[in-house]
Amino acid sequence: MKLLKSTALAGLLLAAATAHAADPNLGRNLAATCANCHGTNGKAVPGSGLDALAGESKEKLLQKLADFKSGDKPASIMHQISRGYTDEQLQLIAEYFAAQK
């Protein structure tokens, strides 16, 4: 019985991971939470004092996110927000914003 439960659990986890990876809009959906501060599609309001994320290089965005997550870059809230995402999710978010023009 334990083997059946373990096999079923492994199957569910595999199915969830596959569905998660197959969502072509996952990066956009994750990045939607950034709109409150950084504007729709990462196009911050000029003069707001907030960074525009649209069109920024993926590498630069990932470095900033890593610095927030580790605490190396001071922030009022970004260090908390960035810790709420996995590295894979941050990668998707950075890819999404880098693709915006």
BALOBA-1460 file (C-alpha; in Angstrom, 3 decimals):
// residues 101
<rec num="1" residu="m" x="0.000" y="0.000" z="0.000"/>
<rec num="2" residu="k" x="2.860" y="2.380" z="0.804"/>
<rec num="3" residu="l" x="4.374" y="1.701" z="-2.609"/>
<rec num="4" residu="l" x="1.084" y="2.604" z="-4.288"/>
<rec num="5" residu="k" x="0.836" y="5.870" z="-2.337"/>
<rec num="6" residu="s" x="4.458" y="6.742" z="-3.086"/>
<rec num="7" residu="t" x="4.005" y="5.995" z="-6.777"/>
<rec num="8" residu="a" x="0.812" y="8.060" z="-6.921"/>
<rec num="9" residu="l" x="2.500" y="10.987" z="-5.180"/>
<rec num="10" residu="a" x="5.477" y="10.828" z="-7.532"/>
<rec num="11" residu="g" x="3.121" y="10.813" z="-10.507"/>
<rec num="12" residu="l" x="1.228" y="13.845" z="-9.228"/>
<rec num="13" residu="l" x="4.447" y="15.766" z="-8.632"/>
<rec num="14" residu="l" x="5.707" y="14.906" z="-12.093"/>
<rec num="15" residu="a" x="2.406" y="15.960" z="-13.677"/>
<rec num="16" residu="a" x="2.429" y="19.246" z="-11.755"/>
<rec num="17" residu="a" x="6.012" y="19.992" z="-12.803"/>
<rec num="18" residu="t" x="5.206" y="19.236" z="-16.435"/>
<rec num="19" residu="a" x="2.112" y="21.441" z="-16.396"/>
<rec num="20" residu="h" x="4.091" y="24.210" z="-14.691"/>
<rec num="21" residu="a" x="6.841" y="24.098" z="-17.326"/>
<rec num="22" residu="a" x="4.387" y="23.868" z="-20.217"/>
<rec num="23" residu="d" x="2.632" y="27.176" z="-19.446"/>
<rec num="24" residu="p" x="3.893" y="29.633" z="-22.082"/>
<rec num="25" residu="n" x="2.494" y="32.570" z="-20.088"/>
<rec num="26" residu="l" x="4.069" y="31.686" z="-16.759"/>
<rec num="27" residu="g" x="6.761" y="34.378" z="-16.993"/>
<rec num="28" residu="r" x="4.177" y="37.015" z="-17.844"/>
<rec num="29" residu="n" x="1.891" y="35.849" z="-15.057"/>
<rec num="30" residu="l" x="4.688" y="35.930" z="-12.496"/>
<rec num="31" residu="a" x="5.807" y="39.364" z="-13.714"/>
<rec num="32" residu="a" x="2.293" y="40.764" z="-13.297"/>
<rec num="33" residu="t" x="3.002" y="41.299" z="-9.602"/>
<rec num="34" residu="c" x="5.727" y="43.784" z="-10.560"/>
<rec num="35" residu="a" x="3.259" y="46.090" z="-12.333"/>
<rec num="36" residu="n" x="2.194" y="47.847" z="-9.131"/>
<rec num="37" residu="c" x="5.578" y="49.532" z="-8.853"/>
<rec num="38" residu="h" x="7.324" y="49.067" z="-12.188"/>
<rec num="39" residu="g" x="4.349" y="49.681" z="-14.487"/>
<rec num="40" residu="t" x="2.487" y="47.493" z="-16.925"/>
<rec num="41" residu="n" x="4.927" y="45.299" z="-18.845"/>
<rec num="42" residu="g" x="7.800" y="46.885" z="-16.905"/>
<rec num="43" residu="k" x="7.317" y="50.356" z="-18.369"/>
<rec num="44" residu="a" x="7.621" y="52.516" z="-15.261"/>
<rec num="45" residu="v" x="6.102" y="55.971" z="-15.208"/>
<rec num="46" residu="p" x="8.838" y="58.481" z="-16.101"/>
<rec num="47" residu="g" x="9.885" y="60.518" z="-13.087"/>
<rec num="48" residu="s" x="8.467" y="57.994" z="-10.609"/>
<rec num="49" residu="g" x="11.919" y="57.081" z="-9.336"/>
<rec num="50" residu="l" x="11.309" y="53.408" z="-10.076"/>
<rec num="51" residu="d" x="13.357" y="51.406" z="-12.551"/>
<rec num="52" residu="a" x="11.841" y="50.563" z="-15.908"/>
<rec num="53" residu="l" x="12.333" y="46.834" z="-16.431"/>
<rec num="54" residu="a" x="11.175" y="46.540" z="-20.045"/>
<rec num="55" residu="g" x="14.011" y="45.849" z="-22.463"/>
<rec num="56" residu="e" x="16.654" y="45.548" z="-19.742"/>
<rec num="57" residu="s" x="19.083" y="42.689" z="-20.320"/>
<rec num="58" residu="k" x="18.149" y="39.379" z="-18.729"/>
<rec num="59" residu="e" x="21.566" y="39.124" z="-17.092"/>
<rec num="60" residu="k" x="21.304" y="42.571" z="-15.502"/>
<rec num="61" residu="l" x="17.802" y="41.865" z="-14.212"/>
<rec num="62" residu="l" x="18.867" y="38.516" z="-12.768"/>
<rec num="63" residu="q" x="21.857" y="40.136" z="-11.053"/>
<rec num="64" residu="k" x="19.648" y="42.805" z="-9.477"/>
<rec num="65" residu="l" x="17.162" y="40.177" z="-8.327"/>
<rec num="66" residu="a" x="19.951" y="38.017" z="-6.898"/>
<rec num="67" residu="d" x="21.380" y="41.039" z="-5.059"/>
<rec num="68" residu="f" x="17.957" y="41.836" z="-3.579"/>
<rec num="69" residu="k" x="17.371" y="38.202" z="-2.629"/>
<rec num="70" residu="s" x="20.753" y="37.887" z="-0.892"/>
<rec num="71" residu="g" x="20.409" y="41.256" z="0.836"/>
<rec num="72" residu="d" x="23.468" y="42.705" z="-0.944"/>
<rec num="73" residu="k" x="21.343" y="45.447" z="-2.508"/>
<rec num="74" residu="p" x="19.332" y="47.515" z="-0.027"/>
<rec num="75" residu="a" x="15.637" y="47.945" z="-0.696"/>
<rec num="76" residu="s" x="12.448" y="48.808" z="1.081"/>
<rec num="77" residu="i" x="10.502" y="45.790" z="-0.194"/>
<rec num="78" residu="m" x="12.300" y="44.087" z="-3.103"/>
<rec num="79" residu="h" x="14.392" y="41.910" z="-0.808"/>
<rec num="80" residu="q" x="11.168" y="40.418" z="0.585"/>
<rec num="81" residu="i" x="9.491" y="40.044" z="-2.793"/>
<rec num="82" residu="s" x="12.491" y="38.406" z="-4.470"/>
<rec num="83" residu="r" x="12.772" y="35.819" z="-1.689"/>
<rec num="84" residu="g" x="9.231" y="34.707" z="-2.508"/>
<rec num="85" residu="y" x="10.320" y="33.318" z="-5.886"/>
<rec num="86" residu="t" x="12.446" y="30.351" z="-6.844"/>
<rec num="87" residu="d" x="15.515" y="30.925" z="-9.007"/>
<rec num="88" residu="e" x="13.627" y="29.356" z="-11.922"/>
<rec num="89" residu="q" x="10.726" y="31.771" z="-11.455"/>
<rec num="90" residu="l" x="13.103" y="34.743" z="-11.294"/>
<rec num="91" residu="q" x="14.651" y="33.489" z="-14.532"/>
<rec num="92" residu="l" x="11.210" y="33.494" z="-16.206"/>
<rec num="93" residu="i" x="10.449" y="36.982" z="-14.909"/>
<rec num="94" residu="a" x="13.794" y="38.324" z="-16.180"/>
<rec num="95" residu="e" x="13.234" y="36.694" z="-19.576"/>
<rec num="96" residu="y" x="9.775" y="38.245" z="-19.799"/>
<rec num="97" residu="f" x="10.955" y="41.776" z="-19.036"/>
<rec num="98" residu="a" x="14.004" y="41.475" z="-21.286"/>
<rec num="99" residu="a" x="11.677" y="40.617" z="-24.186"/>
<rec num="100" residu="q" x="9.505" y="43.730" z="-23.628"/>
<rec num="101" residu="k" x="10.266" y="46.806" z="-25.717"/>
